[in-house]
Amino acid sequence: MPKTCCGPYPCAVSTHASPSLTERRKAATQLEIAHAAMELFATRGPQGTTAEEIARRAGIALRTFYRYFRSKEDAVTPLLAIGGDRWRALLEATEPGTPLPRALKSAVEQVLLPPDEEAARSMLRTRGLLRAAAEDPALRAVWYRVNQESEERLVPVIARLSGGHAEDLDVRLTAAAATDAIRIALETWAGTEAGVEGPGSPADLAVRCLRRFGHTAGSLGSGDEDAQ
């Protein structure tokens, strides 16, 4: 039975057209590989894990592994990218006219507060992965690349939420700060023993990051202070 698609955040809900059967099978295989890689990295570390072991854990041939990923570190990309996908989907679904600080805070809380035990366990596995990334440059590069790509895709979403009147510089700054709020929150949390909810949790830390950025974000919306 395929595993759930939860990575650092609760599972994504796509707002796009349904993918084809081939695309769904490809995505399912990529997630199986990603789960296998995450489990091995979190327990053995990237240095103690080979692509062969990841392929074996995922139940595929090594050639199939390299059909989807260039390296063992790259294999966790689908799981890391899921959070950004859901983050953008929540913001895209925000009611037009919603003050930007409120929209950002709401999306952060929905993305980073695990709705069930499986999502909570997934976040704890992510903590192990981020701890491994802190010691492994190649894995850390994958994490940063995923965040950079998420930031770039967030720019048009922020532009729409701002009503199309904000300067490009402010839109890009907000997309960068909002993305980094989640990244820094997760990295900070990974270095602690805090739980997945409550003080010191990813959601708590991310909201605190956004609060400190709130004055700039507020200038793109109506000045609402809900995120502060």
KAWOLIN-V551866 format. One record per pair of residues at least 12 apart in sequence whose ideal C-beta (glycine too) atoms are under 10 Angstrom apart, sorted by the first residue. I is the first residue (numbers start at 1). GAP is how many residues later the second one is. Records with the same first field share a line. If there is no record, write none. Layout:
I = GAP / GAP
//
This chain:
2 = 26 / 27 / 29 / 30 / 33
3 = 25 / 28 / 29 / 31 / 32 / 33 / 36 / 115 / 119
4 = 27 / 31 / 112 / 114 / 115 / 117 / 118
5 = 22 / 23 / 26 / 29 / 30 / 73 / 74 / 77 / 80 / 81 / 117
6 = 25 / 29 / 73 / 76 / 77 / 80 / 108 / 109 / 110 / 112 / 113 / 114 / 115 / 116 / 117 / 119 / 120
7 = 24 / 27 / 28 / 31 / 69 / 70 / 71 / 72 / 73 / 74 / 75 / 76 / 77 / 78 / 79 / 112 / 115 / 116 / 118 / 119 / 122 / 139
8 = 71 / 72 / 73 / 74 / 75 / 76 / 103 / 104 / 114 / 115 / 117 / 118 / 119 / 121 / 122 / 135 / 138 / 174 / 175 / 178 / 181 / 182 / 194
9 = 70 / 71 / 73 / 74 / 75 / 76 / 77 / 78 / 99 / 101 / 102 / 103 / 104 / 105 / 110 / 113 / 114 / 117 / 173 / 177 / 193 / 194
10 = 72 / 73 / 76 / 100 / 101 / 102 / 103 / 104 / 105 / 106 / 108 / 109 / 110 / 112 / 113
11 = 71 / 72 / 74 / 75 / 104 / 107 / 108 / 111
12 = 69 / 70 / 71 / 72 / 73 / 74 / 75 / 76 / 77 / 78 / 99
13 = 72 / 73 / 76 / 77 / 80
14 = 71 / 72 / 75
15 = 70 / 71 / 73 / 74 / 75 / 77 / 78
16 = 69 / 73 / 76
26 = 41 / 42
27 = 51
29 = 29 / 30 / 31 / 35 / 36 / 38 / 39 / 49
30 = 28 / 38 / 39 / 45 / 47 / 48 / 49
31 = 27 / 47 / 48 / 51
32 = 25 / 26 / 27 / 28 / 46
33 = 18 / 21 / 22 / 24 / 25 / 26 / 27 / 31 / 32 / 35 / 36 / 39 / 41 / 42 / 43 / 44 / 45 / 46
34 = 20 / 24 / 34 / 35 / 40 / 41 / 42 / 43 / 44 / 45 / 46 / 47 / 48
35 = 19 / 22 / 23 / 40 / 41 / 43 / 44 / 87 / 90
36 = 13 / 17 / 18 / 19 / 20 / 21 / 22 / 23 / 24 / 29 / 39 / 40
37 = 12 / 14 / 16 / 17 / 18 / 20 / 21 / 28 / 32 / 35 / 36 / 37 / 38 / 39 / 40 / 41 / 42 / 92 / 102
38 = 16 / 37 / 38 / 40 / 41 / 42 / 84 / 87 / 88 / 90 / 91 / 94
39 = 15 / 18 / 19 / 86 / 89 / 90
40 = 13 / 14 / 16 / 17 / 18 / 32 / 35 / 36 / 92
41 = 13 / 31 / 32 / 34 / 35 / 84 / 87 / 88 / 90 / 91 / 92 / 95 / 98
42 = 34 / 82 / 83 / 84 / 85 / 86 / 87 / 88 / 89 / 90
43 = 82 / 85 / 89
44 = 88
45 = 83 / 86 / 87 / 90 / 91 / 94
46 = 25 / 26 / 27 / 30 / 83 / 86 / 87 / 89 / 90 / 91 / 92 / 93 / 94 / 96
47 = 85 / 88 / 89 / 91 / 92
48 = 84
49 = 23 / 24 / 26 / 83
50 = 12 / 22
51 = 14 / 15 / 18 / 19 / 20 / 21 / 22 / 23 / 24
52 = 13 / 20
53 = 19
54 = 15 / 18 / 21 / 22
55 = 14 / 17 / 20
58 = 17
71 = 67 / 68 / 70 / 71
72 = 66 / 67
73 = 59 / 60 / 63 / 64 / 65 / 66 / 67 / 68 / 69 / 70
74 = 64 / 65 / 67 / 68 / 71
75 = 64 / 67
76 = 50 / 53 / 56 / 57 / 63 / 66 / 67 / 70
77 = 65 / 66 / 68 / 69 / 72
78 = 68
79 = 43 / 46 / 47 / 50 / 67
80 = 46 / 49 / 50 / 53 / 62 / 63 / 65 / 66 / 67 / 69 / 70 / 106
81 = 64 / 65 / 66 / 68 / 69 / 72
82 = 29 / 40 / 64
83 = 28 / 29 / 43 / 63 / 64 / 67 / 99 / 100 / 103 / 119
84 = 27 / 62 / 63 / 65 / 66 / 67 / 69 / 70 / 95 / 98 / 99
85 = 65 / 68
86 = 21 / 24 / 25
87 = 17 / 20 / 21 / 23 / 24 / 25 / 63 / 66 / 67 / 70 / 91 / 92 / 95
88 = 19 / 62 / 65 / 66 / 68 / 69 / 70 / 91
89 = 18 / 22 / 68
90 = 13 / 14 / 16 / 17 / 18 / 19 / 20 / 21 / 67
91 = 12 / 13 / 15 / 16 / 20 / 63 / 66 / 67 / 69 / 70 / 87
92 = 15 / 62 / 64 / 65 / 68 / 69
93 = 14
94 = 12 / 13 / 63 / 66 / 67
95 = 66
96 = 64 / 65 / 67
97 = 64 / 66 / 124 / 125
98 = 63 / 123 / 124 / 126 / 128
99 = 62 / 118 / 119 / 121 / 122 / 123 / 124 / 125 / 126 / 127 / 128
100 = 58 / 61 / 62 / 63 / 66 / 74 / 78 / 114 / 116 / 117 / 118 / 119 / 120 / 121 / 122 / 123 / 124 / 126 / 127
101 = 73 / 109 / 110 / 112 / 113 / 114 / 115 / 116 / 117 / 118 / 119 / 120 / 121 / 122 / 123 / 124 / 125 / 126 / 127
102 = 115 / 116 / 119 / 120 / 122 / 123 / 124 / 125
103 = 54 / 55 / 58 / 75 / 114 / 118 / 121 / 123 / 124
104 = 54 / 57 / 70 / 73 / 74 / 77 / 102 / 103 / 106 / 109 / 110 / 113 / 117 / 122 / 123
105 = 98 / 101 / 102 / 105 / 106 / 109 / 112 / 119 / 121 / 122 / 123
106 = 120 / 121
107 = 50 / 71 / 75 / 99 / 103
108 = 70 / 73 / 74 / 77 / 94 / 95 / 96 / 97 / 98 / 99 / 101 / 102 / 119
109 = 94 / 95 / 97 / 98
110 = 93
111 = 71 / 91 / 92 / 95
112 = 70 / 73 / 74 / 77 / 84 / 85 / 89 / 90 / 91 / 92 / 93 / 94 / 95
113 = 83 / 84 / 88 / 89 / 90 / 91
114 = 82 / 83 / 87 / 88 / 89
119 = 77
120 = 75 / 76 / 77
121 = 75
122 = 74
123 = 63 / 66 / 67 / 72 / 73 / 74 / 78 / 79
124 = 71 / 72
126 = 60 / 63 / 64 / 70 / 76
127 = 59 / 62 / 63 / 64 / 65 / 66 / 67 / 69 / 75
128 = 62
129 = 14 / 57 / 61
130 = 13 / 53 / 56 / 57 / 58 / 59 / 60 / 61
131 = 56 / 59 / 60
132 = 58
133 = 54 / 57
134 = 53 / 56 / 57
140 = 47
143 = 40 / 43 / 44
144 = 39
146 = 37
147 = 29 / 32 / 33 / 35 / 36 / 37 / 39
148 = 28 / 31 / 35
149 = 30
150 = 25 / 28 / 29 / 32 / 33
151 = 21 / 24 / 25 / 26 / 27 / 28 / 29 / 32
152 = 20 / 23 / 24 / 27
153 = 22 / 26
154 = 17 / 18 / 20 / 21 / 22 / 24 / 25
155 = 13 / 16 / 17 / 19 / 20 / 21 / 24
156 = 15 / 19
157 = 14 / 18 / 21
158 = 12 / 13 / 14 / 15 / 16 / 17 / 18 / 19 / 20 / 59 / 62
159 = 12 / 13 / 15 / 16 / 61
161 = 13 / 56 / 59 / 60
162 = 12 / 55 / 57 / 58 / 59
163 = 57 / 58 / 59
165 = 55
166 = 53 / 54 / 55
167 = 52 / 53
170 = 46 / 47 / 49 / 50
171 = 49
173 = 40 / 43 / 44 / 47
174 = 39 / 42 / 43 / 45 / 46 / 47
176 = 37
177 = 32 / 33 / 35 / 36 / 37 / 39 / 40
178 = 28 / 31 / 32 / 35 / 39
180 = 26 / 29 / 33
181 = 24 / 25 / 26 / 27 / 28 / 29 / 30 / 31 / 32 / 36
182 = 20 / 21 / 23 / 24 / 27 / 28
183 = 23 / 26
184 = 21 / 22 / 24 / 25
185 = 15 / 16 / 17 / 18 / 19 / 20 / 21 / 22 / 23 / 24 / 25
186 = 16 / 19 / 20
187 = 15 / 18
188 = 12 / 14 / 17 / 18 / 20 / 21
189 = 12 / 13 / 14 / 15 / 16 / 17
190 = 12
192 = 13
207 = 20 / 21
210 = 17 / 18
211 = 14 / 16 / 17
212 = 16
213 = 14 / 15
214 = 12 / 13 / 14
215 = 13
//
